[in-house]
């Protein structure tokens, strides 16, 4: 697989994180401008953000958890030359699951929906790690 094909899902995932960060800044700034949150409470760590700001913020923080393991896996797969078509397809499926997770996480407080969206990405990433580990352990690493 080409470097571009392998890294494109990573670039999309990074873009999602930055877009969520901008969205989080926008909803928090709106809450501050609207007087919903006292700046002093933010400094002291006791701000009571409006629901929308909390949902977007929680989604942003979630995008820094599982994707971290995805980013590490992509680097390792590239270094060991184990990033094949299956890897790229699974990478896109993982990124799609994160998009679904953002949509559910920022639009609903229904825990079963949120867990379902999270579980899809979790299972995909776990499968990617298992496949990668088996390929490394059973076939060895090609010389660089």
Secondary structure, DSSP 4 states (H G I P E B T S, - for coil): --HHHHHHHHHHHHHHHHHHHHHHHHHHHHHHHTTSS-HHHHHTT-----HHHHHHHHHHHHTTTHHHHHHHHHHHHHHTT---HHHHHHHHHHHHHHHHHHHHHHH---HHHHHHHHHHHHHHHHHHHHHHHHHHHHH-PPP-
